[in-house]
């Protein structure tokens, strides 16, 4: 699994990381990667990203 974080993240390990799975996205806290992950369907993830972008504008 390849974990990625936002390009807006600084050098500190205090951000959310996401990894693609077949048909889903896994999300974890970079400060505590051993604490587990939350999984969202691809449709749920896309809906979340759209909502987040709308909130920015």
C-alpha positions in Angstrom: 0.0 0.0 0.0 1.4 3.4 -1.0 0.5 6.1 1.5 0.3 9.7 0.2 -0.2 13.0 2.0 -1.1 16.5 0.8 1.5 18.6 -0.9 0.3 21.3 1.6 1.7 19.3 4.5 4.9 20.6 6.0 7.8 18.6 7.2 6.0 17.7 10.5 4.3 14.4 10.7 0.9 15.8 11.6 -1.3 15.2 8.6 -3.8 12.8 7.1 -2.4 10.1 4.7 -4.5 8.3 2.1 -3.9 5.1 0.1 -5.8 3.6 -2.8 -7.3 0.2 -2.4 -9.3 -1.7 -5.0 -12.6 0.3 -5.0 -11.8 2.1 -1.8 -9.6 4.7 0.0 -7.8 4.1 3.3 -7.1 7.1 5.5 -4.8 7.3 8.6 -3.2 9.8 10.9 0.5 10.2 10.0 1.4 10.8 13.7 0.0 7.5 14.7 0.0 5.1 11.7 -0.2 2.1 13.9 -3.6 3.3 15.4 -5.5 1.9 12.4 -7.2 3.2 9.3 -10.6 4.4 8.1 -11.8 3.0 4.8 -14.2 4.8 2.5 -15.7 3.6 -0.8 -14.4 5.5 -3.9 -17.8 7.2 -4.2 -17.7 8.3 -0.5 -14.2 9.7 -1.0 -15.1 11.6 -4.1 -18.1 13.1 -2.4 -15.9 14.2 0.6 -13.3 15.8 -1.7 -16.1 17.7 -3.6 -17.6 19.0 -0.4 -14.2 20.0 1.0 -13.4 22.0 -2.3 -16.8 23.7 -2.1 -16.2 24.7 1.5 -12.9 26.4 0.4 -14.7 28.7 -2.1 
